Amino acid sequence: MRTPRQTFDHALELLLAKDMAAFADLWATAGIMEFPFAAPGGPSRIEGREAVREYLRSYPEIVDIREFPSVRVHETTDPEVLVAEFEATGFVVASGAPYRLGYVAVLTIRDGEIHTYRDYWSPAAVAGLLDGAVTLPGSARG
């Protein structure tokens, strides 16, 4: 069984491989994805592995992530909780424009499964990167 850190690192590997089904499989059956800064009209909470799978299904059609050049993981006093700061780089699929965005996520990972993933991404930054052509899942038009 993977440790919480190993699970997070594997999640990044799956994102680079564009294997969204396997990425969603990392979630616990009742796992939750939360977006405290959700875009207007976008979901602020997604409940359950299958809902996470559906939410992320088209992500590689929108953004082609090529690298995580900066990853910092902070372990907490709770061994199941990680705080991750990372940057994703790649390309916007529709335009070919460069994509670079910083993320902060708080994860609870138990028994190798993600139980909560609180994603503090910036809808305003994404709107600028995507130039209004398309939006990421969970944003107003995603």
Salt bridges, closest charged atoms under 4 A:
ASP9 OD1 - ARG5 NE 3.03
GLU13 OE1 - HIS10 ND1 3.22
ASP25 OD1 - ARG53 NH2 2.64
GLU34 OE2 - ARG45 NH1 2.77
GLU34 OE1 - ARG118 NE 3.03
GLU47 OE2 - ARG45 NE 2.88
GLU50 OE1 - ARG53 NE 2.90
GLU54 OE2 - ARG57 NH2 2.87
ASP64 OD1 - LYS18 NZ 2.83
ASP64 OD2 - ARG66 NH2 2.89
GLU80 OE1 - ARG110 NE 3.03
GLU85 OE2 - ARG72 NH2 3.48
GLU85 OE2 - HIS74 NE2 2.52
GLU87 OE1 - ARG100 NH1 2.74
GLU113 OE2 - ARG49 NH2 3.23
